[in-house]
C-alpha cells in the first residue's frame, strides 16, 4: 500500500496536470506493449505497433529502451522527469540533463531485478552519446506508438480532467481527492493506494501533489521512488473504448468558418450542443440551457458522440459530456 500524507499546505498546492503527459504515456505504453496478457482495449494498438517495429527494423535498436521499462516492477525515475508537464521536447531535454550520479543510481536499482543489455553500461556512466541515443530512441518509438494515437489519448484524459474539475468545484481539493475512488481512498489527510506493489509512505511536506491522468496507466497508480523529487502520482483514466488512430492535424473538411457554417453542417441544435459542452456539461444541464427535453439532449449527444466529436462518461446518475480534440477543432473552425 502507498500512503501519501498531506498537510493543509499540501492540499492547497495539489493540482491536476494540464493535459496528457507525452513522456509518461510513452514509458507506460512500453509496459503495455510487453505485457504477456494485453488489455483488450490496447490489443489492437499493440498488434499495430509490433508490426510497425518489425517492418521498420527498430525493434533491435530500441532494445535498451524496452529494458528500461519492464512490464512489472521498478523503472528509473529519470525516464519521466517533472519537466515533461511542459511537453515532449521539454521532457527529453530534462532526461538529457540527468546527472551521471542519478543515472548510475537508478540503473543500479533496475539491474538488481532486471537483466540489462550491454548498452546500459555507458548510460549508467553518464556518457553523453549514450544519453542522446536514449532520447533519440524515445523519439523514434514515440513516432511509431504514441503520435498516431495522440488525439485519442488526449480525448480520454480531457474527459477525466472535466470530471476532476467538477469535483473540485463541488467539493474543493478534498472533493477532488475523494473523486479518485475506487483506485484510491482519501481519508483524514491521507491518500491511500491499496493495490500499490510495495508498502511506502510519502510525506509531501508542503510541496503539494501533481495528479497526472494517464491512458496507459493500467489499474494501479504510479509514483516516483525518490522522495526528494517533486511529488507526482499518475493514475488511470476510464478508457471509454480502444485507441483510435486519427488522421493528421487540421480542420476537418467541410467545417467551414464561423458558427453559421457549423450550424449549417450539424444543424442548429447540435451546433449549440457542441458549444455548450466546450467546458463539460451533463445531459440535464444541456436540456436546461438549450430549452429542450432531456430525451432530445440525449439523442443529440449520441449522434455527436458517434461522430467522434464528444465523449460521454457516466458518474452515478449523471452523464458528463466533453469535447474530443476533433470536436474542439470543429468548434474552433
C-alpha positions in Angstrom: 0.0 0.0 0.0 1.1 3.6 -0.8 0.1 6.2 1.8 0.5 9.9 0.8 0.4 12.2 3.8 -0.9 15.7 3.2 -0.6 18.8 5.4 -3.0 21.8 5.0 -0.4 23.5 2.7 -0.2 20.3 0.6 -4.0 20.4 0.0 -3.7 24.0 -1.3 -0.8 23.0 -3.6 -2.4 19.9 -5.1 -3.4 20.1 -8.8 -4.2 18.0 -11.9 -1.8 18.1 -14.8 -2.9 20.4 -17.7 -3.3 17.5 -20.1 -1.9 14.1 -21.2 1.8 13.8 -20.4 3.6 12.6 -23.5 6.6 11.2 -21.7 4.6 9.3 -19.1 2.3 7.9 -21.8 5.4 6.8 -23.8 7.0 5.0 -20.8 3.8 3.4 -19.6 3.0 2.2 -23.1 6.3 0.3 -23.1 4.9 -1.6 -20.1 1.6 -2.3 -22.0 3.5 -3.5 -25.1 5.5 -6.0 -23.1 2.6 -7.5 -21.1 2.0 -11.2 -21.6 -1.7 -10.8 -21.4 -2.6 -7.4 -23.0 -5.6 -5.4 -22.1 -8.4 -5.9 -24.7 -8.6 -2.1 -25.2 -4.9 -1.9 -26.2 -4.7 -5.2 -28.1 -5.3 -3.6 -31.5 -2.8 -0.9 -30.7 -0.3 -3.5 -29.6 -0.6 -5.5 -32.9 -0.2 -2.4 -35.0 2.9 -1.2 -33.1 4.6 -4.6 -33.1 4.0 -4.8 -36.8 5.5 -1.3 -37.3 8.5 -2.1 -35.2 9.1 -5.3 -37.2 8.7 -3.6 -40.6 10.8 -0.6 -39.6 13.6 -2.7 -38.2 13.5 -0.5 -35.0 13.0 -3.4 -32.5 16.7 -4.2 -32.0 17.7 -0.5 -31.9 15.1 0.1 -29.1 16.2 -2.9 -27.1 17.7 -0.7 -24.3 14.6 1.5 -24.1 12.4 -1.6 -23.6 14.7 -3.0 -21.0 14.5 0.3 -19.0 10.7 -0.1 -18.8 9.9 -3.7 -17.9 6.2 -4.6 -17.7 6.4 -5.1 -13.9 8.3 -3.6 -11.1 10.6 -0.7 -10.8 11.6 1.6 -13.7 14.0 4.5 -13.5 12.7 7.8 -12.2 14.9 9.8 -14.6 12.8 8.5 -17.6 9.8 10.6 -16.5 11.1 14.0 -15.4 8.7 16.6 -13.9 9.5 18.9 -16.8 7.5 16.7 -19.2 4.4 18.6 -17.9 5.6 21.3 -20.4 5.7 18.9 -23.4 7.6 16.1 -25.0 10.7 18.0 -26.0 10.9 19.6 -22.6 10.8 16.1 -21.1 13.5 14.8 -23.4 15.7 17.8 -22.6 15.3 17.1 -18.9 16.3 13.4 -19.5 19.5 14.6 -21.3 20.3 16.8 -18.3 20.1 14.0 -15.8 23.3 14.0 -13.7 25.6 10.9 -14.1 25.2 10.1 -10.4 21.4 9.8 -10.8 21.7 7.7 -13.9 24.1 5.3 -12.2 21.9 5.1 -9.1 18.7 4.4 -10.9 20.2 1.9 -13.3 21.8 0.0 -10.4 18.4 -0.3 -8.8 16.9 -1.5 -12.0 19.7 -4.0 -12.6 19.1 -5.6 -9.2 15.9 -7.1 -10.6 16.2 -7.0 -14.4 18.9 -8.1 -16.9 20.1 -5.1 -18.8 21.8 -5.1 -22.2 25.5 -4.0 -22.6 24.3 -0.6 -23.8 23.2 0.2 -20.3 26.8 0.4 -19.1 27.7 3.7 -21.0 24.3 5.1 -20.0 24.9 4.3 -16.3 28.3 6.1 -16.6 26.5 9.2 -18.0 28.3 9.2 -21.3 26.7 12.0 -23.4 26.4 9.9 -26.5 24.6 7.1 -24.7 22.1 9.6 -23.1 21.5 11.2 -26.6 20.9 7.7 -28.0 18.3 7.1 -25.3 16.3 10.2 -26.0 16.6 9.6 -29.8 15.1 6.1 -29.1 12.3 7.6 -27.1 11.6 10.0 -30.0 11.6 7.2 -32.6 9.4 4.9 -30.5 7.0 7.8 -29.8 6.6 8.4 -33.6 5.5 4.8 -34.1 3.5 4.1 -31.0 2.2 7.4 -29.5 2.0 10.1 -32.1 -0.6 8.4 -34.4 -2.9 7.9 -31.4 -2.3 11.2 -29.5 -5.7 12.7 -30.3 -7.4 9.6 -28.8 -5.2 9.7 -25.7 -5.9 13.4 -25.3 -9.6 12.9 -25.6 -9.9 10.4 -22.7 -7.5 12.5 -20.5 -9.5 15.7 -21.2 -12.7 13.8 -20.2 -11.1 12.8 -16.9 -10.0 16.4 -16.3 -13.5 17.6 -16.8 -14.7 15.1 -14.1 -12.0 16.3 -11.7 -12.8 19.9 -12.4 -16.4 19.4 -11.4 -15.4 17.5 -8.3 -13.1 20.4 -7.4 -15.8 23.0 -7.9 -18.3 21.0 -5.9 -16.1 19.9 -3.0 -12.7 21.7 -3.2 -9.5 19.8 -3.2 -10.9 17.2 -0.8 -13.7 16.6 -3.2 -11.2 16.2 -6.0 -9.2 13.6 -4.0 -12.4 11.8 -2.9 -13.4 11.5 -6.6 -10.4 9.3 -7.2 -12.2 6.3 -5.8 -12.1 3.3 -6.2 -8.4 3.0 -7.1 -7.5 5.4 -4.3 -9.0 6.3 -0.9 -8.9 9.8 0.7 -9.5 10.0 4.4 -8.2 12.2 7.3 -5.4 13.8 5.3 -4.1 10.6 3.8 -4.5 9.4 0.2 -4.1 5.6 0.1 -3.4 3.4 -2.9 -4.4 -0.1 -1.6 -3.1 -2.1 -4.6 0.4 -0.5 -4.7 3.0 -3.2 -5.2 5.1 -2.1 -2.2 4.5 -0.6 1.2 5.5 3.0 1.2 4.6 6.3 3.0 5.2 9.6 1.2 5.1 12.8 3.2 4.5 15.7 0.8 6.0 18.2 3.3 4.3 21.3 1.8 5.2 20.5 -1.8 1.7 19.5 -2.9 0.9 16.7 -5.3 0.7 16.7 -9.1 -2.0 14.3 -10.3 -1.4 13.0 -13.8 -4.3 11.3 -15.6 -3.0 8.6 -18.0 -4.4 6.4 -20.7 -1.6 3.8 -20.4 -1.5 3.6 -16.6 -3.0 0.2 -16.1 -5.0 -0.3 -12.9 -2.6 0.8 -10.2 -1.4 4.4 -9.9 2.3 5.1 -10.2 4.6 7.3 -8.0 8.3 8.1 -8.3 10.6 6.2 -6.0 12.8 9.1 -5.0 11.0 11.0 -2.2 13.2 14.1 -2.9 11.7 14.5 -6.4 8.6 16.7 -6.9 5.7 14.5 -5.8 3.8 13.1 -8.8 1.0 10.5 -8.8 0.0 9.0 -12.2 -3.4 7.4 -12.2 -5.6 5.5 -14.7 -8.4 7.2 -16.5 -11.6 5.4 -17.7 -10.5 4.4 -21.2 -14.0 4.7 -22.8 -13.0 2.5 -25.7 -10.0 1.4 -27.6 -7.3 3.7 -29.0 -8.2 5.1 -32.4 -5.7 6.2 -34.9 -6.6 9.7 -36.2 -5.5 11.4 -39.4 -3.1 14.3 -39.2 -3.9 17.7 -37.6 -6.0 20.3 -39.3 -9.6 21.3 -39.7 -12.0 18.6 -40.9 -13.0 19.1 -44.5 -16.3 20.9 -44.7 -16.1 22.6 -41.3 -16.4 26.0 -42.8 -15.9 29.2 -40.9 -18.0 30.7 -38.2 -20.9 29.5 -36.1 -23.3 29.8 -39.0 -21.3 27.4 -41.1 -21.2 25.0 -38.1 -24.9 25.2 -37.7 -25.4 24.5 -41.4 -23.3 21.4 -41.2 -24.6 19.9 -38.0 -27.9 21.5 -37.6 -28.6 24.5 -35.3 -29.4 22.5 -32.1 -26.4 20.1 -32.5 -24.1 23.0 -33.1 -25.4 24.6 -29.9 -24.9 21.3 -28.1 -21.2 21.3 -29.2 -20.8 24.9 -28.0 -22.4 24.2 -24.6 -20.2 21.1 -24.0 -17.0 23.0 -24.6 -16.3 23.1 -20.8 -18.1 19.9 -20.0 -21.8 19.5 -19.4 -24.3 16.9 -18.2 -27.4 15.8 -20.2 -29.6 17.6 -17.7 -27.6 20.9 -18.0 -27.8 20.7 -21.8 -31.5 20.3 -21.7 -31.9 23.3 -19.3 -29.5 25.6 -21.2 -30.9 24.8 -24.6 -34.6 24.6 -23.5 -35.0 21.1 -25.0 -36.2 17.9 -23.4 -33.6 15.5 -21.7 -34.5 12.9 -24.3 -33.7 15.3 -27.1 -30.5 16.3 -25.4 -29.5 12.6 -25.1 -30.3 11.9 -28.7 -28.2 14.8 -29.9 -25.2 13.9 -27.8 -25.5 10.3 -29.1 -25.2 11.5 -32.7 -22.2 13.8 -31.8 -20.5 11.0 -29.8 -20.9 8.5 -32.7 -19.3 11.1 -35.0 -16.3 11.3 -32.7 -17.0 14.9 -31.5 -18.0 14.1 -27.9 -17.0 11.7 -25.2 -19.6 10.8 -22.5 -18.8 9.5 -19.1 -21.3 8.2 -16.6 -20.9 9.4 -13.0 -23.5 7.8 -10.7 -26.9 9.1 -12.0 -25.5 11.7 -14.4 -23.7 11.6 -17.8 -20.9 14.2 -18.4 -20.2 15.1 -22.0 -16.9 16.7 -23.1 -15.4 17.6 -26.5 -12.8 15.4 -28.1 -9.9 17.1 -29.9 -11.8 16.7 -33.1 -14.9 18.2 -31.6 -12.9 21.2 -30.4 -11.2 21.6 -33.8 -14.7 21.6 -35.5 -16.0 24.2 -32.9 -12.9 26.4 -33.3 -13.1 26.3 -37.1 
